[in-house]
Amino acid sequence: MKSYIKSQIEGYGDIVKENEILRKHADKPTNERGEVGKAINRYHPPRLELKVSEIIRETESTSTLRLISPSGYLPPFQAGQYINLFVEINGIRTSRPYSISSAPNQVGYYDLTVRGLQEGFVSDHLLGEISVGDVLSATSPTGNFYYNPLFHGKNLVFIAGGSGITPFMSMIREVTDRGLERNIHLIYGSRFESDIVFAQELEERVRAHKNLIVTHVISEPGKDYSGAKGFITSGVIKNAVNDIPDKMFYVCGPEAMYSFVLKELETMSIPKRKIRVEVFGPPAHIEQQPGWPEHVNPNDRFQVHINKDSHIEAVAGEPLMNSMERMGKSLPASCRSGECSLCRTRLISGKVYQPATVKMRKSDVKYNYIHPCMAYPLEDLELSV
Protein backbone atom coordinates (compact mmCIF):
# COMPACT_ATOMS: atom_id res chain seq x y z
CA MET A 1 0.00 0.00 0.00
CA LYS A 2 2.82 2.40 0.92
CA SER A 3 4.60 1.76 -2.38
CA TYR A 4 1.36 2.44 -4.28
CA ILE A 5 0.84 5.77 -2.48
CA LYS A 6 4.43 6.80 -3.22
CA SER A 7 4.00 5.94 -6.88
CA GLN A 8 1.09 8.40 -7.11
CA ILE A 9 3.23 11.35 -6.02
CA GLU A 10 4.18 13.52 -8.97
CA GLY A 11 7.89 13.17 -9.77
CA TYR A 12 8.43 10.14 -7.50
CA GLY A 13 9.52 7.95 -10.42
CA ASP A 14 12.19 10.47 -11.44
CA ILE A 15 13.60 10.47 -7.91
CA VAL A 16 13.76 6.66 -7.83
CA LYS A 17 15.65 6.62 -11.15
CA GLU A 18 18.07 9.29 -9.96
CA ASN A 19 18.82 7.36 -6.76
CA GLU A 20 19.50 4.18 -8.79
CA ILE A 21 22.03 6.07 -10.93
CA LEU A 22 23.71 7.53 -7.84
CA ARG A 23 23.97 4.12 -6.16
CA LYS A 24 25.56 2.67 -9.30
CA HIS A 25 28.03 5.41 -10.20
CA ALA A 26 28.74 7.52 -7.09
CA ASP A 27 30.87 6.77 -4.07
CA LYS A 28 28.32 8.62 -1.93
CA PRO A 29 24.75 9.31 -3.11
CA THR A 30 25.04 12.70 -1.49
CA ASN A 31 27.88 14.74 -0.08
CA GLU A 32 25.84 15.31 3.04
CA ARG A 33 24.92 11.71 3.96
CA GLY A 34 24.89 11.37 7.71
CA GLU A 35 25.29 15.10 8.20
CA VAL A 36 21.66 15.77 9.05
CA GLY A 37 22.19 19.25 10.47
CA LYS A 38 24.16 20.39 7.43
CA ALA A 39 21.50 19.05 5.06
CA ILE A 40 18.70 20.74 6.99
CA ASN A 41 20.51 24.06 6.97
CA ARG A 42 21.07 23.77 3.24
CA TYR A 43 17.39 23.20 2.43
CA HIS A 44 15.91 25.26 5.28
CA PRO A 45 18.46 27.89 6.38
CA PRO A 46 17.28 30.16 9.20
CA ARG A 47 18.19 33.27 7.17
CA LEU A 48 18.87 34.08 3.53
CA GLU A 49 20.78 37.01 2.06
CA LEU A 50 19.13 37.99 -1.22
CA LYS A 51 20.39 40.55 -3.71
CA VAL A 52 18.02 42.56 -5.92
CA SER A 53 19.12 41.83 -9.48
CA GLU A 54 16.21 43.44 -11.32
CA ILE A 55 13.04 45.44 -10.65
CA ILE A 56 10.24 44.71 -13.12
CA ARG A 57 7.31 47.13 -13.37
CA GLU A 58 4.08 45.12 -13.65
CA THR A 59 1.38 47.80 -13.24
CA GLU A 60 1.26 51.37 -12.01
CA SER A 61 1.11 50.15 -8.41
CA THR A 62 2.93 46.81 -8.64
CA SER A 63 6.52 45.74 -9.26
CA THR A 64 8.44 42.49 -9.10
CA LEU A 65 11.70 42.30 -7.18
CA ARG A 66 13.93 39.62 -8.71
CA LEU A 67 16.17 38.27 -5.96
CA ILE A 68 19.31 36.19 -6.42
CA SER A 69 21.67 34.58 -3.95
CA PRO A 70 25.20 36.03 -3.72
CA SER A 71 26.38 32.45 -3.09
CA GLY A 72 24.60 31.16 -6.18
CA TYR A 73 22.34 28.77 -4.24
CA LEU A 74 18.66 29.20 -3.37
CA PRO A 75 16.74 26.64 -1.27
CA PRO A 76 13.99 24.80 -3.18
CA PHE A 77 10.34 25.63 -2.56
CA GLN A 78 6.89 24.51 -3.59
CA ALA A 79 4.71 26.73 -5.78
CA GLY A 80 2.49 28.73 -3.44
CA GLN A 81 5.01 29.17 -0.62
CA TYR A 82 6.41 32.48 0.66
CA ILE A 83 9.47 34.04 2.27
CA ASN A 84 9.42 36.58 5.06
CA LEU A 85 11.46 39.72 4.30
CA PHE A 86 13.15 41.59 7.15
CA VAL A 87 13.61 45.34 6.80
CA GLU A 88 14.56 48.31 8.92
CA ILE A 89 12.59 51.50 8.23
CA ASN A 90 13.27 54.69 10.17
CA GLY A 91 14.86 52.67 12.96
CA ILE A 92 11.99 50.18 13.16
CA ARG A 93 12.88 46.54 12.50
CA THR A 94 9.94 44.64 11.03
CA SER A 95 9.10 41.98 8.45
CA ARG A 96 6.45 41.01 5.94
CA PRO A 97 5.73 37.71 4.14
CA TYR A 98 5.60 37.72 0.33
CA SER A 99 4.59 34.79 -1.86
CA ILE A 100 7.14 33.75 -4.46
CA SER A 101 5.64 34.40 -7.89
CA SER A 102 8.36 32.66 -9.93
CA ALA A 103 8.14 28.94 -10.66
CA PRO A 104 9.98 26.44 -8.42
CA ASN A 105 11.49 24.75 -11.48
CA GLN A 106 13.35 28.03 -12.14
CA VAL A 107 16.20 27.88 -9.61
CA GLY A 108 18.22 31.01 -10.44
CA TYR A 109 16.08 33.55 -8.57
CA TYR A 110 13.00 34.23 -6.47
CA ASP A 111 10.48 36.75 -7.82
CA LEU A 112 8.52 38.72 -5.22
CA THR A 113 5.68 40.74 -6.71
CA VAL A 114 4.78 43.64 -4.43
CA ARG A 115 1.70 45.85 -4.70
CA GLY A 116 1.63 49.28 -3.08
CA LEU A 117 -1.01 49.53 -0.36
CA GLN A 118 -2.76 52.49 1.16
CA GLU A 119 -0.63 53.34 4.20
CA GLY A 120 1.55 50.36 3.32
CA PHE A 121 4.55 50.70 5.63
CA VAL A 122 6.77 47.96 4.15
CA SER A 123 5.38 47.89 0.60
CA ASP A 124 6.05 51.64 0.23
CA HIS A 125 9.63 51.06 1.38
CA LEU A 126 10.21 48.15 -1.03
CA LEU A 127 8.70 49.98 -4.00
CA GLY A 128 10.17 53.39 -3.27
CA GLU A 129 13.49 52.88 -1.53
CA ILE A 130 14.93 49.56 -2.70
CA SER A 131 17.23 49.59 -5.75
CA VAL A 132 19.04 47.05 -7.90
CA GLY A 133 22.09 45.83 -5.98
CA ASP A 134 20.53 46.16 -2.52
CA VAL A 135 20.73 43.10 -0.26
CA LEU A 136 17.72 41.94 1.76
CA SER A 137 17.46 39.44 4.58
CA ALA A 138 14.70 36.81 4.59
CA THR A 139 13.59 33.48 5.95
CA SER A 140 13.79 30.38 3.79
CA PRO A 141 10.60 29.42 1.89
CA THR A 142 7.73 28.14 3.99
CA GLY A 143 3.93 27.91 4.04
CA ASN A 144 1.22 25.32 3.45
CA PHE A 145 -0.61 26.84 0.47
CA TYR A 146 0.55 24.43 -2.21
CA TYR A 147 -0.71 21.58 -4.36
CA ASN A 148 -0.94 18.11 -2.83
CA PRO A 149 -1.12 15.42 -5.56
CA LEU A 150 -2.67 12.85 -3.22
CA PHE A 151 -5.68 14.90 -2.13
CA HIS A 152 -6.27 17.84 -4.48
CA GLY A 153 -7.03 16.04 -7.74
CA LYS A 154 -6.17 17.41 -11.17
CA ASN A 155 -9.01 19.94 -11.65
CA LEU A 156 -8.20 23.16 -9.81
CA VAL A 157 -9.99 26.50 -9.48
CA PHE A 158 -7.83 29.42 -8.34
CA ILE A 159 -9.75 32.44 -7.01
CA ALA A 160 -7.47 35.48 -6.65
CA GLY A 161 -7.99 39.09 -5.69
CA GLY A 162 -5.40 41.83 -6.36
CA SER A 163 -1.95 40.79 -5.18
CA GLY A 164 -3.39 37.38 -4.26
CA ILE A 165 -2.40 36.36 -7.78
CA THR A 166 1.25 35.87 -6.70
CA PRO A 167 1.15 32.28 -5.33
CA PHE A 168 -1.13 31.26 -8.20
CA MET A 169 1.29 32.68 -10.75
CA SER A 170 4.00 30.41 -9.37
CA MET A 171 1.66 27.42 -9.68
CA ILE A 172 0.53 28.38 -13.20
CA ARG A 173 4.11 28.87 -14.38
CA GLU A 174 5.17 25.51 -12.98
CA VAL A 175 2.26 23.59 -14.51
CA THR A 176 2.57 25.19 -17.94
CA ASP A 177 6.39 25.21 -18.05
CA ARG A 178 6.65 21.56 -17.10
CA GLY A 179 3.59 20.28 -18.96
CA LEU A 180 2.03 18.83 -15.80
CA GLU A 181 -1.34 17.06 -16.02
CA ARG A 182 -3.43 19.57 -14.08
CA ASN A 183 -6.36 21.64 -15.30
CA ILE A 184 -6.40 25.19 -13.92
CA HIS A 185 -9.22 27.74 -14.08
CA LEU A 186 -8.11 31.09 -12.65
CA ILE A 187 -10.83 33.54 -11.60
CA TYR A 188 -9.02 36.82 -10.99
CA GLY A 189 -10.72 39.84 -9.42
CA SER A 190 -9.28 43.33 -9.99
CA ARG A 191 -10.62 46.82 -9.41
CA PHE A 192 -9.69 48.19 -12.85
CA GLU A 193 -8.52 46.51 -16.03
CA SER A 194 -5.19 48.32 -15.63
CA ASP A 195 -4.78 46.67 -12.19
CA ILE A 196 -4.47 43.16 -13.63
CA VAL A 197 -1.01 41.90 -12.70
CA PHE A 198 0.69 39.61 -15.26
CA ALA A 199 -2.13 40.40 -17.75
CA GLN A 200 -0.07 39.85 -20.91
CA GLU A 201 1.70 36.75 -19.66
CA LEU A 202 -1.57 35.15 -18.57
CA GLU A 203 -3.06 35.84 -21.98
CA GLU A 204 -0.06 34.27 -23.71
CA ARG A 205 -0.10 31.18 -21.50
CA VAL A 206 -3.84 30.68 -22.08
CA ARG A 207 -3.23 30.73 -25.84
CA ALA A 208 -0.40 28.22 -25.55
CA HIS A 209 -1.91 25.77 -23.03
CA LYS A 210 -5.33 24.11 -23.26
CA ASN A 211 -5.29 23.20 -19.56
CA LEU A 212 -5.33 26.87 -18.45
CA ILE A 213 -8.43 29.08 -18.46
CA VAL A 214 -8.54 32.62 -17.06
CA THR A 215 -11.68 34.58 -16.18
CA HIS A 216 -11.17 38.21 -15.18
CA VAL A 217 -13.72 39.92 -12.93
CA ILE A 218 -13.49 43.73 -12.81
CA SER A 219 -15.28 45.58 -10.01
CA GLU A 220 -15.06 49.05 -11.61
CA PRO A 221 -14.86 48.36 -15.36
CA GLY A 222 -14.53 50.86 -18.19
CA LYS A 223 -17.51 51.41 -20.48
CA ASP A 224 -16.04 49.18 -23.21
CA TYR A 225 -15.30 46.22 -20.92
CA SER A 226 -17.40 43.18 -21.87
CA GLY A 227 -16.20 40.57 -19.36
CA ALA A 228 -17.45 39.60 -15.90
CA LYS A 229 -18.12 42.60 -13.67
CA GLY A 230 -18.60 43.30 -9.97
CA PHE A 231 -17.44 40.86 -7.31
CA ILE A 232 -16.61 37.15 -7.45
CA THR A 233 -20.06 35.87 -6.51
CA SER A 234 -21.43 32.35 -6.61
CA GLY A 235 -23.15 33.32 -9.86
CA VAL A 236 -19.86 34.37 -11.44
CA ILE A 237 -18.20 31.15 -10.32
CA LYS A 238 -21.06 28.97 -11.61
CA ASN A 239 -21.05 30.74 -14.97
CA ALA A 240 -17.30 30.30 -15.35
CA VAL A 241 -16.72 26.79 -14.01
CA ASN A 242 -18.20 23.51 -15.20
CA ASP A 243 -18.53 20.33 -13.10
CA ILE A 244 -18.05 22.21 -9.83
CA PRO A 245 -18.20 19.10 -7.55
CA ASP A 246 -15.12 17.78 -9.37
CA LYS A 247 -12.96 20.82 -8.48
CA MET A 248 -10.55 21.79 -5.71
CA PHE A 249 -10.77 25.50 -4.85
CA TYR A 250 -7.86 27.71 -3.78
CA VAL A 251 -8.58 31.24 -2.51
CA CYS A 252 -6.07 34.04 -1.97
CA GLY A 253 -6.40 37.82 -1.72
CA PRO A 254 -7.17 40.66 0.68
CA GLU A 255 -9.11 39.72 3.81
CA ALA A 256 -12.33 41.38 2.65
CA MET A 257 -12.17 39.51 -0.65
CA TYR A 258 -11.55 36.02 0.69
CA SER A 259 -14.14 36.42 3.46
CA PHE A 260 -16.70 37.33 0.80
CA VAL A 261 -15.68 34.48 -1.51
CA LEU A 262 -15.74 31.88 1.27
CA LYS A 263 -19.37 32.79 2.04
CA GLU A 264 -20.21 32.49 -1.66
CA LEU A 265 -18.59 29.03 -1.82
CA GLU A 266 -20.57 28.06 1.28
CA THR A 267 -23.84 28.94 -0.51
CA MET A 268 -22.71 26.61 -3.30
CA SER A 269 -22.35 23.75 -0.78
CA ILE A 270 -18.64 23.34 -1.50
CA PRO A 271 -17.27 21.18 1.36
CA LYS A 272 -14.52 22.78 3.44
CA ARG A 273 -12.16 19.93 2.60
CA LYS A 274 -12.24 21.12 -1.02
CA ILE A 275 -11.26 24.70 -0.19
CA ARG A 276 -7.70 25.94 0.44
CA VAL A 277 -7.19 29.46 1.78
CA GLU A 278 -4.06 31.62 2.04
CA VAL A 279 -4.39 34.45 4.57
CA PHE A 280 -2.58 37.68 3.63
CA GLY A 281 -1.85 39.39 6.94
CA PRO A 282 -4.21 41.08 9.41
CA PRO A 283 -7.62 42.54 8.47
CA ALA A 284 -7.71 46.20 7.47
CA HIS A 285 -10.49 46.97 10.00
CA ILE A 286 -10.23 44.55 12.89
CA GLU A 287 -13.19 46.15 14.69
CA GLN A 288 -15.46 44.85 11.90
CA GLN A 289 -14.54 41.22 12.58
CA PRO A 290 -17.04 38.89 14.29
CA GLY A 291 -16.63 38.91 18.06
CA TRP A 292 -14.88 42.29 18.39
CA PRO A 293 -16.17 43.83 21.66
CA GLU A 294 -18.35 46.88 21.06
CA HIS A 295 -16.99 48.73 24.10
CA VAL A 296 -13.42 48.83 22.68
CA ASN A 297 -12.54 51.55 20.17
CA PRO A 298 -9.73 50.63 17.74
CA ASN A 299 -7.98 53.89 18.75
CA ASP A 300 -7.93 52.97 22.45
CA ARG A 301 -4.45 52.67 23.95
CA PHE A 302 -3.26 50.24 26.59
CA GLN A 303 -0.12 49.58 28.63
CA VAL A 304 1.71 46.34 27.89
CA HIS A 305 4.26 45.13 30.45
CA ILE A 306 6.90 42.74 29.09
CA ASN A 307 8.93 40.36 31.30
CA LYS A 308 8.25 42.65 34.29
CA ASP A 309 11.15 44.91 33.29
CA SER A 310 9.79 47.01 30.42
CA HIS A 311 6.55 48.28 29.01
CA ILE A 312 5.14 49.73 25.81
CA GLU A 313 1.95 51.45 24.72
CA ALA A 314 -0.21 49.47 22.28
CA VAL A 315 -3.15 50.50 20.12
CA ALA A 316 -6.25 48.29 20.18
CA GLY A 317 -6.73 48.41 16.42
CA GLU A 318 -3.32 47.06 15.38
CA PRO A 319 -1.55 43.75 16.09
CA LEU A 320 0.55 43.66 19.24
CA MET A 321 3.59 42.74 17.17
CA ASN A 322 3.40 46.04 15.28
CA SER A 323 3.26 48.03 18.51
CA MET A 324 6.15 46.04 19.95
CA GLU A 325 8.32 46.55 16.86
CA ARG A 326 7.66 50.28 16.93
CA MET A 327 9.10 50.34 20.44
CA GLY A 328 12.14 48.22 19.53
CA LYS A 329 10.80 44.87 20.77
CA SER A 330 11.19 42.31 17.96
CA LEU A 331 9.77 38.78 17.94
CA PRO A 332 10.51 35.82 15.64
CA ALA A 333 8.09 35.96 12.72
CA SER A 334 7.34 34.29 9.42
CA CYS A 335 3.67 34.39 8.36
CA ARG A 336 2.30 37.39 10.34
CA SER A 337 -1.10 35.78 9.85
CA GLY A 338 -1.43 33.66 12.98
CA GLU A 339 -0.40 30.40 11.32
CA CYS A 340 3.29 29.63 11.80
CA SER A 341 3.39 29.98 15.64
CA LEU A 342 6.93 31.42 15.64
CA CYS A 343 5.82 34.51 17.56
CA ARG A 344 3.76 32.67 20.21
CA THR A 345 4.01 34.51 23.52
CA ARG A 346 2.68 33.82 27.03
CA LEU A 347 -0.13 36.12 28.15
CA ILE A 348 0.23 36.51 31.91
CA SER A 349 -2.72 38.85 32.43
CA GLY A 350 -5.23 40.87 30.44
CA LYS A 351 -7.37 40.12 27.40
CA VAL A 352 -6.70 40.17 23.67
CA TYR A 353 -8.81 39.65 20.57
CA GLN A 354 -7.66 37.10 17.99
CA PRO A 355 -9.60 36.50 14.72
CA ALA A 356 -11.02 33.06 14.00
CA THR A 357 -8.38 32.51 11.30
CA VAL A 358 -5.60 32.30 13.92
CA LYS A 359 -4.51 28.67 14.21
CA MET A 360 -4.19 28.08 17.93
CA ARG A 361 -2.87 24.83 19.31
CA LYS A 362 -4.73 23.18 22.17
CA SER A 363 -1.64 23.73 24.32
CA ASP A 364 -1.66 27.45 23.44
CA VAL A 365 -5.21 27.80 24.68
CA LYS A 366 -4.57 25.69 27.77
CA TYR A 367 -1.45 27.59 28.86
CA ASN A 368 -2.61 31.03 27.71
CA TYR A 369 -0.29 31.64 24.74
CA ILE A 370 -1.16 34.14 22.03
CA HIS A 371 0.11 34.99 18.55
CA PRO A 372 1.06 38.70 18.76
CA CYS A 373 1.07 39.04 14.95
CA MET A 374 -2.72 38.64 15.08
CA ALA A 375 -3.52 39.54 18.71
CA TYR A 376 -5.12 42.89 19.57
CA PRO A 377 -5.09 44.33 23.11
CA LEU A 378 -8.47 44.91 24.75
CA GLU A 379 -7.06 46.11 28.08
CA ASP A 380 -3.71 46.49 29.85
CA LEU A 381 -1.56 43.39 29.41
CA GLU A 382 1.38 41.55 30.91
CA LEU A 383 3.46 39.33 28.61
CA SER A 384 6.28 36.85 29.09
CA VAL A 385 8.49 36.87 25.99
C-alpha positions in Angstrom: 0.0 0.0 0.0 2.8 2.4 0.9 4.6 1.8 -2.4 1.4 2.4 -4.3 0.8 5.8 -2.5 4.4 6.8 -3.2 4.0 5.9 -6.9 1.1 8.4 -7.1 3.2 11.3 -6.0 4.2 13.5 -9.0 7.9 13.2 -9.8 8.4 10.1 -7.5 9.5 8.0 -10.4 12.2 10.5 -11.4 13.6 10.5 -7.9 13.8 6.7 -7.8 15.7 6.6 -11.2 18.1 9.3 -10.0 18.8 7.4 -6.8 19.5 4.2 -8.8 22.0 6.1 -10.9 23.7 7.5 -7.8 24.0 4.1 -6.2 25.6 2.7 -9.3 28.0 5.4 -10.2 28.7 7.5 -7.1 30.9 6.8 -4.1 28.3 8.6 -1.9 24.7 9.3 -3.1 25.0 12.7 -1.5 27.9 14.7 -0.1 25.8 15.3 3.0 24.9 11.7 4.0 24.9 11.4 7.7 25.3 15.1 8.2 21.7 15.8 9.0 22.2 19.2 10.5 24.2 20.4 7.4 21.5 19.0 5.1 18.7 20.7 7.0 20.5 24.1 7.0 21.1 23.8 3.2 17.4 23.2 2.4 15.9 25.3 5.3 18.5 27.9 6.4 17.3 30.2 9.2 18.2 33.3 7.2 18.9 34.1 3.5 20.8 37.0 2.1 19.1 38.0 -1.2 20.4 40.5 -3.7 18.0 42.6 -5.9 19.1 41.8 -9.5 16.2 43.4 -11.3 13.0 45.4 -10.6 10.2 44.7 -13.1 7.3 47.1 -13.4 4.1 45.1 -13.7 1.4 47.8 -13.2 1.3 51.4 -12.0 1.1 50.2 -8.4 2.9 46.8 -8.6 6.5 45.7 -9.3 8.4 42.5 -9.1 11.7 42.3 -7.2 13.9 39.6 -8.7 16.2 38.3 -6.0 19.3 36.2 -6.4 21.7 34.6 -4.0 25.2 36.0 -3.7 26.4 32.5 -3.1 24.6 31.2 -6.2 22.3 28.8 -4.2 18.7 29.2 -3.4 16.7 26.6 -1.3 14.0 24.8 -3.2 10.3 25.6 -2.6 6.9 24.5 -3.6 4.7 26.7 -5.8 2.5 28.7 -3.4 5.0 29.2 -0.6 6.4 32.5 0.7 9.5 34.0 2.3 9.4 36.6 5.1 11.5 39.7 4.3 13.2 41.6 7.2 13.6 45.3 6.8 14.6 48.3 8.9 12.6 51.5 8.2 13.3 54.7 10.2 14.9 52.7 13.0 12.0 50.2 13.2 12.9 46.5 12.5 9.9 44.6 11.0 9.1 42.0 8.5 6.4 41.0 5.9 5.7 37.7 4.1 5.6 37.7 0.3 4.6 34.8 -1.9 7.1 33.7 -4.5 5.6 34.4 -7.9 8.4 32.7 -9.9 8.1 28.9 -10.7 10.0 26.4 -8.4 11.5 24.7 -11.5 13.3 28.0 -12.1 16.2 27.9 -9.6 18.2 31.0 -10.4 16.1 33.5 -8.6 13.0 34.2 -6.5 10.5 36.7 -7.8 8.5 38.7 -5.2 5.7 40.7 -6.7 4.8 43.6 -4.4 1.7 45.9 -4.7 1.6 49.3 -3.1 -1.0 49.5 -0.4 -2.8 52.5 1.2 -0.6 53.3 4.2 1.5 50.4 3.3 4.5 50.7 5.6 6.8 48.0 4.2 5.4 47.9 0.6 6.1 51.6 0.2 9.6 51.1 1.4 10.2 48.2 -1.0 8.7 50.0 -4.0 10.2 53.4 -3.3 13.5 52.9 -1.5 14.9 49.6 -2.7 17.2 49.6 -5.7 19.0 47.0 -7.9 22.1 45.8 -6.0 20.5 46.2 -2.5 20.7 43.1 -0.3 17.7 41.9 1.8 17.5 39.4 4.6 14.7 36.8 4.6 13.6 33.5 6.0 13.8 30.4 3.8 10.6 29.4 1.9 7.7 28.1 4.0 3.9 27.9 4.0 1.2 25.3 3.5 -0.6 26.8 0.5 0.6 24.4 -2.2 -0.7 21.6 -4.4 -0.9 18.1 -2.8 -1.1 15.4 -5.6 -2.7 12.9 -3.2 -5.7 14.9 -2.1 -6.3 17.8 -4.5 -7.0 16.0 -7.7 -6.2 17.4 -11.2 -9.0 19.9 -11.6 -8.2 23.2 -9.8 -10.0 26.5 -9.5 -7.8 29.4 -8.3 -9.8 32.4 -7.0 -7.5 35.5 -6.6 -8.0 39.1 -5.7 -5.4 41.8 -6.4 -1.9 40.8 -5.2 -3.4 37.4 -4.3 -2.4 36.4 -7.8 1.2 35.9 -6.7 1.1 32.3 -5.3 -1.1 31.3 -8.2 1.3 32.7 -10.7 4.0 30.4 -9.4 1.7 27.4 -9.7 0.5 28.4 -13.2 4.1 28.9 -14.4 5.2 25.5 -13.0 2.3 23.6 -14.5 2.6 25.2 -17.9 6.4 25.2 -18.0 6.6 21.6 -17.1 3.6 20.3 -19.0 2.0 18.8 -15.8 -1.3 17.1 -16.0 -3.4 19.6 -14.1 -6.4 21.6 -15.3 -6.4 25.2 -13.9 -9.2 27.7 -14.1 -8.1 31.1 -12.7 -10.8 33.5 -11.6 -9.0 36.8 -11.0 -10.7 39.8 -9.4 -9.3 43.3 -10.0 -10.6 46.8 -9.4 -9.7 48.2 -12.8 -8.5 46.5 -16.0 -5.2 48.3 -15.6 -4.8 46.7 -12.2 -4.5 43.2 -13.6 -1.0 41.9 -12.7 0.7 39.6 -15.3 -2.1 40.4 -17.8 -0.1 39.8 -20.9 1.7 36.7 -19.7 -1.6 35.2 -18.6 -3.1 35.8 -22.0 -0.1 34.3 -23.7 -0.1 31.2 -21.5 -3.8 30.7 -22.1 -3.2 30.7 -25.8 -0.4 28.2 -25.6 -1.9 25.8 -23.0 -5.3 24.1 -23.3 -5.3 23.2 -19.6 -5.3 26.9 -18.5 -8.4 29.1 -18.5 -8.5 32.6 -17.1 -11.7 34.6 -16.2 -11.2 38.2 -15.2 -13.7 39.9 -12.9 -13.5 43.7 -12.8 -15.3 45.6 -10.0 -15.1 49.0 -11.6 -14.9 48.4 -15.4 -14.5 50.9 -18.2 -17.5 51.4 -20.5 -16.0 49.2 -23.2 -15.3 46.2 -20.9 -17.4 43.2 -21.9 -16.2 40.6 -19.4 -17.5 39.6 -15.9 -18.1 42.6 -13.7 -18.6 43.3 -10.0 -17.4 40.9 -7.3 -16.6 37.2 -7.4 -20.1 35.9 -6.5 -21.4 32.4 -6.6 -23.2 33.3 -9.9 -19.9 34.4 -11.4 -18.2 31.1 -10.3 -21.1 29.0 -11.6 -21.1 30.7 -15.0 -17.3 30.3 -15.4 -16.7 26.8 -14.0 -18.2 23.5 -15.2 -18.5 20.3 -13.1 -18.0 22.2 -9.8 -18.2 19.1 -7.5 -15.1 17.8 -9.4 -13.0 20.8 -8.5 -10.6 21.8 -5.7 -10.8 25.5 -4.9 -7.9 27.7 -3.8 -8.6 31.2 -2.5 -6.1 34.0 -2.0 -6.4 37.8 -1.7 -7.2 40.7 0.7 -9.1 39.7 3.8 -12.3 41.4 2.7 -12.2 39.5 -0.6 -11.6 36.0 0.7 -14.1 36.4 3.5 -16.7 37.3 0.8 -15.7 34.5 -1.5 -15.7 31.9 1.3 -19.4 32.8 2.0 -20.2 32.5 -1.7 -18.6 29.0 -1.8 -20.6 28.1 1.3 -23.8 28.9 -0.5 -22.7 26.6 -3.3 -22.3 23.8 -0.8 -18.6 23.3 -1.5 -17.3 21.2 1.4 -14.5 22.8 3.4 -12.2 19.9 2.6 -12.2 21.1 -1.0 -11.3 24.7 -0.2 -7.7 25.9 0.4 -7.2 29.5 1.8 -4.1 31.6 2.0 -4.4 34.5 4.6 -2.6 37.7 3.6 -1.9 39.4 6.9 -4.2 41.1 9.4 -7.6 42.5 8.5 -7.7 46.2 7.5 -10.5 47.0 10.0 -10.2 44.6 12.9 -13.2 46.1 14.7 -15.5 44.8 11.9 -14.5 41.2 12.6 -17.0 38.9 14.3 -16.6 38.9 18.1 -14.9 42.3 18.4 -16.2 43.8 21.7 -18.3 46.9 21.1 -17.0 48.7 24.1 -13.4 48.8 22.7 -12.5 51.6 20.2 -9.7 50.6 17.7 -8.0 53.9 18.7 -7.9 53.0 22.4 -4.4 52.7 23.9 -3.3 50.2 26.6 -0.1 49.6 28.6 1.7 46.3 27.9 4.3 45.1 30.4 6.9 42.7 29.1 8.9 40.4 31.3 8.3 42.6 34.3 11.1 44.9 33.3 9.8 47.0 30.4 6.5 48.3 29.0 5.1 49.7 25.8 1.9 51.5 24.7 -0.2 49.5 22.3 -3.2 50.5 20.1 -6.2 48.3 20.2 -6.7 48.4 16.4 -3.3 47.1 15.4 -1.6 43.8 16.1 0.5 43.7 19.2 3.6 42.7 17.2 3.4 46.0 15.3 3.3 48.0 18.5 6.2 46.0 20.0 8.3 46.5 16.9 7.7 50.3 16.9 9.1 50.3 20.4 12.1 48.2 19.5 10.8 44.9 20.8 11.2 42.3 18.0 9.8 38.8 17.9 10.5 35.8 15.6 8.1 36.0 12.7 7.3 34.3 9.4 3.7 34.4 8.4 2.3 37.4 10.3 -1.1 35.8 9.8 -1.4 33.7 13.0 -0.4 30.4 11.3 3.3 29.6 11.8 3.4 30.0 15.6 6.9 31.4 15.6 5.8 34.5 17.6 3.8 32.7 20.2 4.0 34.5 23.5 2.7 33.8 27.0 -0.1 36.1 28.1 0.2 36.5 31.9 -2.7 38.9 32.4 -5.2 40.9 30.4 -7.4 40.1 27.4 -6.7 40.2 23.7 -8.8 39.7 20.6 -7.7 37.1 18.0 -9.6 36.5 14.7 -11.0 33.1 14.0 -8.4 32.5 11.3 -5.6 32.3 13.9 -4.5 28.7 14.2 -4.2 28.1 17.9 -2.9 24.8 19.3 -4.7 23.2 22.2 -1.6 23.7 24.3 -1.7 27.4 23.4 -5.2 27.8 24.7 -4.6 25.7 27.8 -1.5 27.6 28.9 -2.6 31.0 27.7 -0.3 31.6 24.7 -1.2 34.1 22.0 0.1 35.0 18.5 1.1 38.7 18.8 1.1 39.0 15.0 -2.7 38.6 15.1 -3.5 39.5 18.7 -5.1 42.9 19.6 -5.1 44.3 23.1 -8.5 44.9 24.7 -7.1 46.1 28.1 -3.7 46.5 29.9 -1.6 43.4 29.4 1.4 41.5 30.9 3.5 39.3 28.6 6.3 36.9 29.1 8.5 36.9 26.0 
